[in-house]
Amino acid sequence: MKLKNRIGIVTGASAGIGEAIARDLVAQGGTVILNARRKEKLDLLLGELGTEDAAVVVGDCADEQVIDTMFDAAREQFGRGQVEANLVVVNAGRGLNGSVVTSDTSEWEAMIRTNLLGAARLIRTAAKRMLAEIERDAARGIHWTKQPRDIVVLGSTVGRHVSPFSSMYGSTKFAVNSLAEAARRELGPKGIRVSLIEPGFVVSEFQGVAGYQEEWLKATFERIGPVLEPRDIAEAVVAITSKPAHVHWGDLVMRGTRQDYP
Ligand SMILES: NC(=O)c1ccc[n+]([C@@H]2O[C@H](COP(=O)([O-])OP(=O)(O)OC[C@H]3O[C@@H](n4cnc5c(N)ncnc54)[C@H](OP(=O)(O)O)[C@@H]3O)[C@@H](O)[C@H]2O)c1
């Protein structure tokens, strides 16, 4: 039980990495708001985790109203109407097969909205709520080290190493990676840990949504596999967020051992 008294929000909790993270937060004694667009998938996960420890907020992760609803639900349902979410996982995202030349331009705006604007708006709201709470606590003599506060951001190895073959997706993750590091520099000194996890290939719905060609994917996984699974990333989230509040593991690149690039 490494995450007792932690109130979580996980976007993209209906599949893959987000679903695995939500499971682990509850398994470790935390509570969690589950967000994604597919209500039926979230309801199934809610059935498994139980309404004492989890609640669902359906909607687009880039919609400011949906984001506010997630934080309000976290405070009302798990914080006795007083305590804010203190473990926010900026996870929802999608890939896009192809380069700036070859990818489907009709998908560009939706991807940029989800991956970049969604991440930026969630980080901003999380930071504002956490900072206000730190101030309130300080006024009551409660030091920030008494309550760990985490914003964990899912970047990517293609947000660190240029991949000409998925350059539009990669450009959103370069932006997310820099946003996370900038937020770390701004918020760390105030007591909020902003951590970036940059996975390589992880088996999930991601590859299908991105539109990767099946033959290429099979050959790639044969060449570099076994690749990571969502639970490997979830384990890292628990490790990062369960450290004492003054200890920060800030930037983690994760690949299957045989993945050379990206
Ligand atoms: N898998 C990989 O190889 C890999 C590698 C590096 C980084 N990542 C990053 O890891 C994160 C999670 O990816 P994954 O592998 O778990 O992918 P996934 O299995 O496709 O899951 C993506 C999740 O995001 C949700 N989502 C997508 N658009 C959304 C929106 N507009 N609003 C709310 N939720 C939305 C999806 O739910 P709904 O469809 O129900 O909304 C789903 O729950 C992403 O940021 C991805 O870029 C993945």
Ligand as a Chemical Component Dictionary entry (heavy atoms), coordinates in Angstrom:
data_LIG
# 
_chem_comp.id                   LIG 
_chem_comp.type                 NON-POLYMER 
_chem_comp.pdbx_formal_charge   0 
_chem_comp.three_letter_code    LIG 
# 
loop_
_chem_comp_atom.comp_id 
_chem_comp_atom.atom_id 
_chem_comp_atom.alt_atom_id 
_chem_comp_atom.type_symbol 
_chem_comp_atom.charge 
_chem_comp_atom.model_Cartn_x 
_chem_comp_atom.model_Cartn_y 
_chem_comp_atom.model_Cartn_z 
_chem_comp_atom.pdbx_ordinal 
LIG N1  N1  N 0  1.908   2.612  -26.822 1  
LIG C1  C1  C 0  3.054   3.157  -27.126 2  
LIG O1  O1  O 0  3.891   2.567  -27.857 3  
LIG C2  C2  C 0  3.424   4.501  -26.549 4  
LIG C3  C3  C 0  4.770   4.894  -26.599 5  
LIG C4  C4  C 0  5.131   6.134  -26.095 6  
LIG C5  C5  C 0  4.177   6.965  -25.531 7  
LIG N2  N2  N 1  2.873   6.557  -25.506 8  
LIG C6  C6  C 0  1.904   7.500  -24.934 9  
LIG O2  O2  O 0  1.246   6.892  -23.843 10 
LIG C7  C7  C 0  -0.066  7.435  -23.719 11 
LIG C8  C8  C 0  -1.087  6.302  -23.618 12 
LIG O3  O3  O 0  -1.005  5.519  -24.803 13 
LIG P1  P1  P 0  -1.485  4.004  -24.870 14 
LIG O4  O4  O 0  -0.362  3.219  -25.427 15 
LIG O5  O5  O -1 -2.079  3.580  -23.601 16 
LIG O6  O6  O 0  -2.607  4.150  -26.009 17 
LIG P2  P2  P 0  -4.093  3.527  -26.103 18 
LIG O7  O7  O 0  -4.101  2.104  -25.677 19 
LIG O8  O8  O 0  -4.555  3.857  -27.485 20 
LIG O9  O9  O 0  -4.923  4.390  -25.045 21 
LIG C9  C9  C 0  -5.128  5.765  -25.261 22 
LIG C10 C10 C 0  -6.119  6.274  -24.234 23 
LIG O10 O10 O 0  -6.309  7.673  -24.446 24 
LIG C11 C11 C 0  -7.711  7.924  -24.515 25 
LIG N3  N3  N 0  -7.963  9.102  -25.330 26 
LIG C12 C12 C 0  -7.598  9.338  -26.603 27 
LIG N4  N4  N 0  -8.027  10.540 -27.006 28 
LIG C13 C13 C 0  -8.693  11.075 -25.950 29 
LIG C14 C14 C 0  -9.390  12.289 -25.739 30 
LIG N5  N5  N 0  -9.474  13.224 -26.702 31 
LIG N6  N6  N 0  -9.959  12.511 -24.531 32 
LIG C15 C15 C 0  -9.893  11.584 -23.552 33 
LIG N7  N7  N 0  -9.240  10.416 -23.695 34 
LIG C16 C16 C 0  -8.652  10.166 -24.886 35 
LIG C17 C17 C 0  -8.314  6.644  -25.077 36 
LIG O11 O11 O 0  -9.658  6.495  -24.666 37 
LIG P3  P3  P 0  -10.978 6.826  -25.501 38 
LIG O12 O12 O 0  -10.719 6.391  -26.903 39 
LIG O13 O13 O 0  -12.019 6.021  -24.787 40 
LIG O14 O14 O 0  -11.162 8.298  -25.353 41 
LIG C18 C18 C 0  -7.467  5.608  -24.358 42 
LIG O15 O15 O 0  -7.972  5.381  -23.070 43 
LIG C19 C19 C 0  -0.265  8.347  -24.924 44 
LIG O16 O16 O 0  -0.007  9.680  -24.540 45 
LIG C20 C20 C 0  0.787   7.889  -25.891 46 
LIG O17 O17 O 0  1.188   8.909  -26.772 47 
LIG C21 C21 C 0  2.472   5.350  -25.994 48 
# 
loop_
_chem_comp_bond.comp_id 
_chem_comp_bond.atom_id_1 
_chem_comp_bond.atom_id_2 
_chem_comp_bond.value_order 
_chem_comp_bond.pdbx_ordinal 
LIG N1  C1  SING 1  
LIG C1  O1  DOUB 2  
LIG C1  C2  SING 3  
LIG C2  C3  SING 4  
LIG C2  C21 DOUB 5  
LIG C3  C4  DOUB 6  
LIG C4  C5  SING 7  
LIG C5  N2  DOUB 8  
LIG N2  C6  SING 9  
LIG N2  C21 SING 10 
LIG C6  O2  SING 11 
LIG C6  C20 SING 12 
LIG O2  C7  SING 13 
LIG C7  C8  SING 14 
LIG C7  C19 SING 15 
LIG C8  O3  SING 16 
LIG O3  P1  SING 17 
LIG P1  O4  DOUB 18 
LIG P1  O5  SING 19 
LIG P1  O6  SING 20 
LIG O6  P2  SING 21 
LIG P2  O7  DOUB 22 
LIG P2  O8  SING 23 
LIG P2  O9  SING 24 
LIG O9  C9  SING 25 
LIG C9  C10 SING 26 
LIG C10 O10 SING 27 
LIG C10 C18 SING 28 
LIG O10 C11 SING 29 
LIG C11 N3  SING 30 
LIG C11 C17 SING 31 
LIG N3  C12 SING 32 
LIG N3  C16 SING 33 
LIG C12 N4  DOUB 34 
LIG N4  C13 SING 35 
LIG C13 C14 SING 36 
LIG C13 C16 DOUB 37 
LIG C14 N5  SING 38 
LIG C14 N6  DOUB 39 
LIG N6  C15 SING 40 
LIG C15 N7  DOUB 41 
LIG N7  C16 SING 42 
LIG C17 O11 SING 43 
LIG C17 C18 SING 44 
LIG O11 P3  SING 45 
LIG P3  O12 DOUB 46 
LIG P3  O13 SING 47 
LIG P3  O14 SING 48 
LIG C18 O15 SING 49 
LIG C19 O16 SING 50 
LIG C19 C20 SING 51 
LIG C20 O17 SING 52 
# 
